[in-house]
Amino acid sequence: MLADRCRCVFQEFVDSETQSQGSDVDVKDLIAAFEDGTIAAKSRLDTGYCPYSASKEPSSFLAWLAGFRCCSGDSVR
């Protein structure tokens, strides 16, 4: 599961998504995307490796990006 620091970042992201998307947010999908983003950052990949489409899967895309940013130490590459 998520480390303490990542858990706080993820919770802030979910709160933000819930406010903008309502109750349609699937937290399990977002957690998977967030974790994938953290793995990509730890593997020193860049944001081009995100498997989610910003236009077709915006919540998952943003969750992946939040996870990536959480573990990369950079904003966006």
MIVEXDREN-586091 format. One record per residue (C-alpha): residue in one letter; x, y, z. Coordinates in steps of 0.2 Angstrom, whole numbers, padded with zeros to 4 digits, always signed. Layout:
N
aXYZ ...
END
This chain:
77
m+0000+0000+0000 l+0005+0018+0000 a+0018+0025+0011 d+0013+0039+0024 r+0019+0053+0013 c+0011+0046-0002 r-0005+0042+0007 c-0007+0061+0012 v-0004+0066-0006 f-0016+0053-0013 q-0030+0058+0000 e-0028+0077-0005 f-0030+0071-0023 v-0045+0061-0020 d-0053+0075-0010 s-0050+0086-0025 e-0057+0074-0037 t-0073+0070-0026 q-0076+0089-0026 s-0075+0091-0044 q-0082+0074-0050 g-0094+0070-0037 s-0097+0053-0030 d-0093+0045-0047 v-0075+0043-0042 d-0069+0025-0041 v-0056+0026-0027 k-0049+0008-0031 d-0045+0014-0049 l-0037+0030-0043 i-0026+0021-0031 a-0020+0009-0044 a-0016+0023-0056 f-0007+0033-0042 e+0003+0018-0037 d+0008+0015-0055 g+0014+0033-0056 t+0024+0031-0040 i+0032+0016-0048 a+0036+0025-0064 a+0045+0039-0054 k+0055+0027-0044 s+0060+0018-0060 r+0066+0035-0067 l+0054+0035-0081 d+0046+0051-0087 t+0028+0057-0089 g+0027+0050-0107 y+0026+0033-0100 c+0008+0037-0092 p-0004+0023-0099 y-0019+0034-0096 s-0027+0046-0108 a-0030+0064-0102 s-0045+0066-0113 k-0052+0048-0111 e-0047+0044-0093 p-0044+0061-0085 s-0046+0055-0066 s-0034+0041-0069 f-0022+0052-0079 l-0022+0064-0065 a-0020+0051-0051 w-0005+0044-0061 l+0003+0061-0062 a+0000+0064-0044 g+0009+0048-0039 f+0023+0052-0051 r+0025+0069-0044 c+0024+0063-0026 c+0039+0051-0029 s+0049+0060-0042 g+0053+0076-0032 d+0050+0086-0048 s+0034+0094-0054 v+0033+0089-0072 r+0046+0083-0083 
END
